[in-house]
């Protein structure tokens, strides 16, 4: 499993073929992102987190996805422009993919298999909040919504998964990241 994550082909948001292999030995936080979601302001917090911990080996990787209420309708160029213009995003962004359903990208198949349940730190689980808005949700282990976060250790193992409403500055998320950064 540890090498599988690094071997899965992905594309940079600029279109070049790549994989996560360039990040071997780093702690990764993979996030499915969207530009027209109520959670979109998390981009700012994700960039702050990246700036604060990248010197210690943290890489945040954004994977735009249009799986939830068409909240990421843009092209890769539009998404990249939106992120840099509105949120100053410098962390690596990748081409738009599907993170749920029949056309789920192989990367997200590995992520959701490795961590089938997200950690929810809010009093009201995000699934219940979505249902309160009349939104049908995916069953576990599918990704619930935009901005779900997968933490991958330096060995390429998926160690934690956080619900979409876990803010980038949440103490629980920061503690989990620090714990992985402190390991060799």
C-alpha positions as a printed NumPy array, in Angstrom:
array([[  0.   ,   0.   ,   0.   ],
       [  2.736,   2.476,   0.872],
       [  4.128,   2.582,  -2.661],
       [  0.692,   2.433,  -4.301],
       [ -0.114,   6.054,  -3.449],
       [  3.078,   7.21 ,  -5.153],
       [  2.521,   5.135,  -8.292],
       [ -0.944,   6.413,  -9.209],
       [ -0.826,   8.71 , -12.245],
       [ -2.24 ,  12.199, -11.737],
       [ -1.922,  15.436, -13.669],
       [ -0.752,  18.794, -12.432],
       [ -3.354,  21.521, -12.825],
       [ -1.248,  22.805, -15.725],
       [ -1.755,  19.469, -17.505],
       [  1.598,  17.709, -17.104],
       [  1.543,  14.021, -16.228],
       [  2.963,  13.297, -12.801],
       [  2.45 ,  11.267,  -9.638],
       [  2.786,  11.872,  -5.932],
       [  6.219,  10.176,  -6.036],
       [  7.896,  13.595,  -6.013],
       [  6.609,  13.944,  -2.447],
       [  8.081,  10.697,  -1.071],
       [  9.333,  11.271,   2.454],
       [  6.954,  14.2  ,   3.007],
       [  3.73 ,  14.351,   5.016],
       [  0.826,  14.915,   2.627],
       [ -2.584,  16.433,   3.218],
       [ -4.762,  15.642,   0.193],
       [ -7.907,  17.743,  -0.109],
       [-10.691,  17.601,  -2.699],
       [-11.459,  21.254,  -3.343],
       [-14.125,  23.345,  -5.069],
       [-14.416,  27.024,  -5.97 ],
       [-18.156,  27.563,  -5.474],
       [-18.764,  25.846,  -2.143],
       [-19.587,  27.284,   1.25 ],
       [-16.314,  25.713,   2.424],
       [-14.206,  27.389,  -0.295],
       [-12.727,  29.936,   2.176],
       [-10.771,  26.972,   3.586],
       [ -8.3  ,  27.636,   0.753],
       [ -6.957,  30.519,   2.84 ],
       [ -6.42 ,  28.32 ,   5.887],
       [ -4.897,  25.531,   3.812],
       [ -2.392,  27.97 ,   2.316],
       [ -1.517,  29.266,   5.808],
       [ -1.025,  25.698,   7.023],
       [  1.183,  24.959,   4.033],
       [  3.29 ,  28.07 ,   4.583],
       [  3.654,  27.327,   8.293],
       [  4.699,  23.671,   8.022],
       [  6.156,  23.107,   4.568],
       [  9.676,  23.728,   5.868],
       [  9.145,  20.733,   8.156],
       [  7.99 ,  18.533,   5.284],
       [  4.243,  19.153,   4.87 ],
       [  2.785,  19.224,   1.375],
       [ -0.845,  20.123,   0.81 ],
       [ -2.217,  18.813,  -2.474],
       [ -5.467,  20.175,  -3.87 ],
       [ -7.612,  18.008,  -6.132],
       [-10.52 ,  19.973,  -7.637],
       [-13.67 ,  17.886,  -8.02 ],
       [-17.124,  18.658,  -9.372],
       [-18.884,  15.777,  -7.608],
       [-20.993,  17.786,  -5.177],
       [-23.788,  20.006,  -6.509],
       [-21.549,  21.092,  -9.452],
       [-19.529,  23.353,  -7.157],
       [-16.379,  23.092,  -9.28 ],
       [-17.574,  23.797, -12.824],
       [-14.435,  25.582, -14.039],
       [-11.624,  24.435, -16.273],
       [ -8.205,  23.748, -14.783],
       [ -7.015,  27.174, -15.97 ],
       [-10.034,  28.883, -14.38 ],
       [ -9.548,  26.964, -11.133],
       [ -5.853,  27.827, -10.966],
       [ -6.564,  31.506, -11.637],
       [ -9.327,  31.559,  -9.001],
       [ -7.095,  29.97 ,  -6.361],
       [ -4.094,  32.215,  -6.906],
       [ -6.096,  35.427,  -7.361],
       [ -8.518,  34.982,  -4.46 ],
       [ -6.503,  32.955,  -1.965],
       [ -2.839,  33.223,  -2.963],
       [ -2.589,  29.434,  -3.235],
       [  0.974,  28.225,  -3.703],
       [  0.52 ,  24.623,  -2.587],
       [  0.427,  22.057,  -5.416],
       [ -2.842,  21.86 ,  -7.316],
       [ -3.796,  19.017,  -9.607],
       [ -6.203,  18.57 , -12.512],
       [ -9.869,  18.204, -11.8  ],
       [-10.847,  14.599, -11.034],
       [-13.826,  12.651,  -9.734],
       [-13.557,  11.714,  -6.057],
       [-16.787,   9.696,  -5.739],
       [-19.063,   7.477,  -7.768],
       [-18.509,   5.105, -10.65 ],
       [-15.848,   7.316, -12.261],
       [-13.871,   7.831,  -9.028],
       [-10.168,   8.427,  -9.705],
       [ -7.882,   5.534,  -8.662],
       [ -6.188,   7.815,  -6.101],
       [ -9.458,   8.316,  -4.27 ],
       [-10.237,   4.596,  -4.465],
       [ -7.005,   3.98 ,  -2.537],
       [ -7.656,   6.82 ,  -0.075],
       [-11.214,   5.802,   0.797],
       [-10.292,   2.12 ,   1.068],
       [ -7.411,   2.915,   3.424],
       [ -9.518,   5.245,   5.61 ],
       [-13.214,   4.431,   5.1  ],
       [-14.479,   6.832,   7.787],
       [-13.722,  10.511,   8.324],
       [-13.047,  11.951,  11.76 ],
       [-15.705,  14.504,  12.647],
       [-14.763,  17.025,  15.299],
       [-17.926,  19.153,  15.284],
       [-20.83 ,  18.72 ,  17.665],
       [-23.181,  18.095,  14.745],
       [-21.608,  15.767,  12.177],
       [-21.311,  17.348,   8.732],
       [-23.451,  14.58 ,   7.225],
       [-26.307,  15.688,   9.501],
       [-25.775,  19.332,   8.531],
       [-26.037,  18.424,   4.836],
       [-29.18 ,  16.389,   5.456],
       [-30.608,  19.423,   7.266],
       [-30.222,  21.334,   4.   ],
       [-32.051,  18.561,   2.164],
       [-28.87 ,  17.256,   0.542],
       [-28.586,  13.522,  -0.052],
       [-25.156,  12.305,   1.009],
       [-22.882,   9.497,  -0.068],
       [-22.602,   6.518,   2.239],
       [-19.222,   5.693,   3.79 ],
       [-16.614,   5.052,   2.547],
       [-17.35 ,   7.547,  -0.259],
       [-16.127,  11.122,   0.111],
       [-18.912,  13.081,   1.767],
       [-18.364,  16.573,   0.331],
       [-15.789,  19.114,  -0.82 ],
       [-12.755,  19.759,   1.401],
       [-12.453,  16.307,   2.93 ],
       [ -8.857,  15.843,   4.121],
       [ -6.642,  12.749,   3.934],
       [ -3.401,  12.721,   5.941],
       [ -0.594,  10.579,   4.532],
       [  2.573,   9.85 ,   6.48 ],
       [  6.153,   9.967,   5.216],
       [  5.91 ,   6.281,   4.2  ],
       [  2.918,   6.922,   1.953],
       [  0.361,   5.406,   4.322],
       [ -3.065,   7.012,   4.702],
       [ -3.215,   7.539,   8.466],
       [ -6.232,   9.817,   9.062],
       [ -9.223,  11.282,   7.284],
       [-11.037,  14.416,   8.414],
       [-14.563,  15.539,   7.574],
       [-15.068,  18.494,   5.216],
       [-15.984,  20.929,   7.995],
       [-12.676,  20.335,   9.803],
       [-11.037,  23.723,   9.392],
       [ -7.348,  23.853,   8.488],
       [ -6.557,  25.481,  11.842],
       [ -8.503,  22.9  ,  13.889],
       [ -6.344,  21.761,  16.819],
       [ -7.123,  18.108,  16.065],
       [ -5.906,  18.41 ,  12.47 ],
       [ -2.806,  20.379,  13.437],
       [ -1.959,  17.847,  16.165],
       [ -2.267,  14.971,  13.688],
       [ -0.045,  16.782,  11.167],
       [  2.569,  17.626,  13.817],
       [  2.58 ,  14.034,  15.038],
       [  3.393,  12.816,  11.523],
       [  5.971,  15.567,  10.914],
       [  7.787,  14.529,  14.107],
       [  8.177,  10.944,  12.904],
       [ 11.032,   9.793,  10.681]])
